[in-house]
């Protein structure tokens, strides 16, 4: 679907991928529920309908932008927290602890005390 850049019938996808048309339809319906693909219904000469599927690029782009913004926000929050908090780095496991946590564990490695 990406290479062709157009809507493709499910039966054509089945032939290309070597998978049964029923299995392709099942997969496409799951992808459609997730918003990854769209569906076009076209009439044929025999008064039947042919279903064609296409990649929903707008949804994927919006999803990726939102995900990148969420990750960026979490990273900025973490950077701000690290900039305002003094950390003790354990010389054994290299995990960072706040000074309160380090005093609570008497500056001993948490990984060693739990074994």
Protein Blocks (a to p, Z undefined) as FASTA:
>chain_A
ZZnopacdfklmmmmnopafklmmmmmmmmmmnopaccdddddfkopacddddddfklmm
mmmmmmmmmmmmmmmmmmmmmmmpccdddfklopacdfklmmmnoopafklmmZZ
